[in-house]
């Protein structure tokens, strides 16, 4: 599976789910079940490599603005959700997290930002196809610390300064 096919699967399942992250995960599993187990593992490698790439302090700060705070788990689920938004939004956010202010049409923190189930879709599909747990993917593990300069997520002024467009559009009122 190449990168284009990976993103096509993400996009078609998201569009069919009408943006609902839980429905998106269910449809993603259904779509992956149409593939052979090796292709599901390829999909998982693409997903995991992007998940690891998004382990950045600036993206965590952007998540904190959008979610009104972001714990370790919330940031993990946010990164899954971000991948689920498709290539343009993912790449834009990785390059410039504050650009999410323009890239997102809207954002409802009660529904958006939590793609936990998307992160398990490939594992679930692989297990259903083979009856066994997916093997190690053979890619480099996520770094111990996010890349970039650490941010104080409790300092609203610092977050507003670092993410002016996000703060203006989605920050606390």
DAMO-V514418 format. One record per run of one state. SS is the DSSP state (2 for helix, 1 for strand, 0 for the rest). FROM is the first residue (numbers start at 1). LEN is the number of residues. If there is no record, write none. Layout:
BEGIN
<<SS:FROM:LEN> <SS:FROM:LEN>>
END
This chain:
BEGIN
<<0:1:2> <2:3:14> <0:17:4> <2:21:12> <0:33:4> <2:37:17> <0:54:2> <1:56:1> <2:57:11> <0:68:4> <2:72:13> <0:85:2> <2:87:9> <0:96:1> <2:97:7> <0:104:12> <2:116:15> <0:131:16> <1:147:1> <0:148:8> <2:156:7> <0:163:1> <2:164:7> <0:171:3>>
END
